[in-house]
């Protein structure tokens, strides 16, 4: 059987022996909108549980001296496939129609703990026009004096968010909704926390107590302690007008959800769940996954998401094979590479991450990788990384998916059962509840 899986910008064709009777899982079809700009415009004017964006802007102008209302729009960084170049011009058009001046509009890059994006990357994810016309502020989560503490959550998280964003008279959070491997779903308040938060706030929310929690999983927000802490933290930065979209695997907009941060996001999550959560009747010996291609498969850090999707349906002691381009390496920024490369074993890494309540950036991704490794073998297929570049205590490496499948099958005394996730973490397998 020949199957095309998401990989980099162009995809990857793989071949799996028919004798293995491979099962291919994809999300249910969600058709792209014929006119996404018109849908965005309509949603901004008729949002969920909120006044229209035009009315919000008009009221802000009435409250401010000399009509100098400031608007802040939060957008995702280079690691996310959000169609910023489609969404932001429509949002800005609504603000300008209400009387907000270009010089009073600021674009905030929700980098969280990620690195700042270069000017060329900003042009790529926004457009030359937006980069030229508007002030862009990127979150440096380690900077001192640029975040304001605005409260403490029930879980004891001291919430610090970029002061410049809090100073905006109109606050708009954009993004897209897809299943998330420990927050349940992306989008919603994630644009603010962790997107614009201080490192201390992010570390508390992404701490080992949450990474180990059985309800901090794909597709679950209610009862998920990590999501609930995140949502409570974002609520402290209200009012925030939400603009979220859902997309096809090839990144075309399928639906728009705007308005109240909680209710609009919940509606979007319900929409995604109907398409992305796919029932499966059994676990498999081998699960092959992508990391949904560019831009999410930029490094091994992000590829943990594809591994996590596969981990839901691999049998204990089985094999996870993940194909991710990893043009950004492990990466060489942040602490993920140091944590995983120094690990002698998955158990040793988990002990370190849990011990003395260790709180360092990127520990959460290392934590999930180590948990997956305690369940199954993991093999990375990448044409940008080789054996010496990856944490050998946690991952193997193979030049092709076919080589990885062959090597995995040789370790088994029976014909292996195989499942393929061509779109990686955009498809979330769900086993029957026991």
CORKARA-V689935 format. One record per residue. N is the residue number from 1. RES is the residue in three letters. PHI is phi in whole degrees, -180 to 180 (999 if undefined). Layout:
n=(N N)
res=(RES RES)
phi=(PHI PHI)
This chain:
n=(1 2 3 4 5 6 7 8 9 10 11 12 13 14 15 16 17 18 19 20 21 22 23 24 25 26 27 28 29 30 31 32 33 34 35 36 37 38 39 40 41 42 43 44 45 46 47 48 49 50 51 52 53 54 55 56 57 58 59 60 61 62 63 64 65 66 67 68 69 70 71 72 73 74 75 76 77 78 79 80 81 82 83 84 85 86 87 88 89 90 91 92 93 94 95 96 97 98 99 100 101 102 103 104 105 106 107 108 109 110 111 112 113 114 115 116 117 118 119 120 121 122 123 124 125 126 127 128 129 130 131 132 133 134 135 136 137 138 139 140 141 142 143 144 145 146 147 148 149 150 151 152 153 154 155 156 157 158 159 160 161 162 163 164 165 166 167 168 169 170 171 172 173 174 175 176 177 178 179 180 181 182 183 184 185 186 187 188 189 190 191 192 193 194 195 196 197 198 199 200 201 202 203 204 205 206 207 208 209 210 211 212 213 214 215 216 217 218 219 220 221 222 223 224 225 226 227 228 229 230 231 232 233 234 235 236 237 238 239 240 241 242 243 244 245 246 247 248 249 250 251 252 253 254 255 256 257 258 259 260 261 262 263 264 265 266 267 268 269 270 271 272 273 274 275 276 277 278 279 280 281 282 283 284 285 286 287 288 289 290 291 292 293 294 295 296 297 298 299 300 301 302 303 304 305 306 307 308 309 310 311 312 313 314 315 316 317 318 319 320 321 322 323 324 325 326 327 328 329 330 331 332 333 334 335 336 337 338 339 340 341 342 343 344 345 346 347 348 349 350 351 352 353 354 355 356 357 358 359 360 361 362 363 364 365 366 367 368 369 370 371 372 373 374 375 376 377 378 379 380 381 382 383 384 385 386 387 388 389 390 391 392 393 394 395 396 397 398 399 400 401 402 403 404 405 406 407 408 409 410 411 412 413 414 415 416 417 418 419 420 421 422 423 424 425 426 427 428 429 430 431 432 433 434)
res=(UNK UNK UNK UNK UNK UNK UNK UNK UNK UNK UNK UNK UNK UNK UNK UNK UNK UNK UNK UNK UNK UNK UNK UNK UNK UNK UNK UNK UNK UNK UNK UNK UNK UNK UNK UNK UNK UNK UNK UNK UNK UNK UNK UNK UNK UNK UNK UNK UNK UNK UNK UNK UNK UNK UNK UNK UNK UNK UNK UNK UNK UNK UNK UNK UNK UNK UNK UNK UNK UNK UNK UNK UNK UNK UNK UNK UNK UNK UNK UNK UNK UNK UNK UNK UNK UNK UNK UNK UNK UNK UNK UNK UNK UNK UNK UNK UNK UNK UNK UNK UNK UNK UNK UNK UNK UNK UNK UNK UNK UNK UNK UNK UNK UNK UNK UNK UNK UNK UNK UNK UNK UNK UNK UNK UNK UNK UNK UNK UNK UNK UNK UNK UNK UNK UNK UNK UNK UNK UNK UNK UNK UNK UNK UNK UNK UNK UNK UNK UNK UNK UNK UNK UNK UNK UNK UNK UNK UNK UNK UNK UNK UNK UNK UNK UNK UNK UNK UNK UNK UNK UNK UNK UNK UNK UNK UNK UNK UNK UNK UNK UNK UNK UNK UNK UNK UNK UNK UNK UNK UNK UNK UNK UNK UNK UNK UNK UNK UNK UNK UNK UNK UNK UNK UNK UNK UNK UNK UNK UNK UNK UNK UNK UNK UNK UNK UNK UNK UNK UNK UNK UNK UNK UNK UNK UNK UNK UNK UNK UNK UNK UNK UNK UNK UNK UNK UNK UNK UNK UNK UNK UNK UNK UNK UNK UNK UNK UNK UNK UNK UNK UNK UNK UNK UNK UNK UNK UNK UNK UNK UNK UNK UNK UNK UNK UNK UNK UNK UNK UNK UNK UNK UNK UNK UNK UNK UNK UNK UNK UNK UNK UNK UNK UNK UNK UNK UNK UNK UNK UNK UNK UNK UNK UNK UNK UNK UNK UNK UNK UNK UNK UNK UNK UNK UNK UNK UNK UNK UNK UNK UNK UNK UNK UNK UNK UNK UNK UNK UNK UNK UNK UNK UNK UNK UNK UNK UNK UNK UNK UNK UNK UNK UNK UNK UNK UNK UNK UNK UNK UNK UNK UNK UNK UNK UNK UNK UNK UNK UNK UNK UNK UNK UNK UNK UNK UNK UNK UNK UNK UNK UNK UNK UNK UNK UNK UNK UNK UNK UNK UNK UNK UNK UNK UNK UNK UNK UNK UNK UNK UNK UNK UNK UNK UNK UNK UNK UNK UNK UNK UNK UNK UNK UNK UNK UNK UNK UNK UNK UNK UNK UNK UNK UNK UNK UNK UNK UNK UNK UNK UNK UNK UNK UNK UNK UNK UNK UNK UNK UNK UNK UNK UNK UNK UNK UNK UNK UNK UNK UNK UNK UNK UNK UNK UNK UNK)
phi=(999 -98 -136 -100 -115 -69 -161 55 -90 -122 85 -144 -90 -124 -128 -118 -55 -61 -63 -82 49 -64 -102 -108 -111 -133 -65 -63 -66 -126 -75 -69 -72 -67 -138 -63 -64 -66 -65 -63 -61 -64 -68 -67 -90 -137 -78 -90 53 -160 -62 -65 -63 -59 -67 -60 -68 -63 -68 -64 -64 -66 -81 -97 -71 68 62 -104 -62 -104 -122 -114 -116 -90 -130 -76 -85 -65 -80 -118 -91 -58 -78 -58 -68 -92 -74 -64 -60 -70 -62 -64 -59 -65 -64 -66 -63 -82 113 -77 -83 -55 -70 -106 -108 -121 -102 -109 -86 -82 -78 58 -97 -73 -71 -66 -90 -72 -61 -63 -67 -62 -62 -68 -91 -111 141 -59 -63 -65 -65 -74 -90 -124 -70 -119 -119 -107 -76 -104 -67 -96 -68 -101 87 -116 -119 -117 -77 -117 151 -130 -79 -61 -85 85 -85 -78 -92 -123 -126 -50 -60 -63 -71 -63 -77 -74 -76 -125 -119 -125 -111 -107 157 -130 -105 -148 -60 -125 -73 -137 -92 93 -144 -83 82 59 -69 -61 -63 -93 -130 -90 -49 -115 -92 -76 -55 -58 -67 -66 -62 -66 -67 -97 -72 -61 -64 -88 -62 -85 -73 -66 -98 -88 -140 -54 71 -129 -111 -66 86 -89 -64 -69 -63 -65 -68 -62 -65 -66 -65 -64 -62 -69 -99 -65 -83 -129 -93 -95 -131 -119 -126 -115 -141 -76 -58 -94 71 -105 -69 -110 -161 -128 -131 -130 117 -58 -56 -78 -72 -66 -67 -61 -63 -66 -64 -63 -63 -65 -59 -64 -105 -91 -85 -119 -65 -133 -90 -158 -89 -124 -69 -131 -124 -100 -136 -100 -118 65 73 -66 -95 -70 -92 -70 -154 -66 -52 -72 -65 -60 -65 -63 -60 -65 -61 -66 -63 -67 -128 -86 -73 -56 86 -82 -129 -107 -118 -119 -102 -144 -62 59 -66 -98 75 -81 -101 -92 -111 78 -110 -56 -60 -62 -61 -79 -73 -86 -72 -84 -166 -64 -64 -64 -65 -63 -60 -68 -68 -86 -68 56 50 -56 -127 -137 -64 74 -64 -62 -70 -64 -62 -64 -59 -66 -60 -64 -68 -71 -94 -148 -72 -130 -125 -97 -112 -154 -94 -109 -122 -128 -53 -70 -91 -116 -73 -66 -73 -116 -134 -94 -139 -141 -72 -141 -63 -60 -63 -65 -64 -60 -65 -67 -65 -65 -84 -112 -96 -151 -67 -73 -86 -131 -124 -116 -113 -60 -101 58 -72 -80 -118 -113 -71 -128 -81 -59 -76 -87)
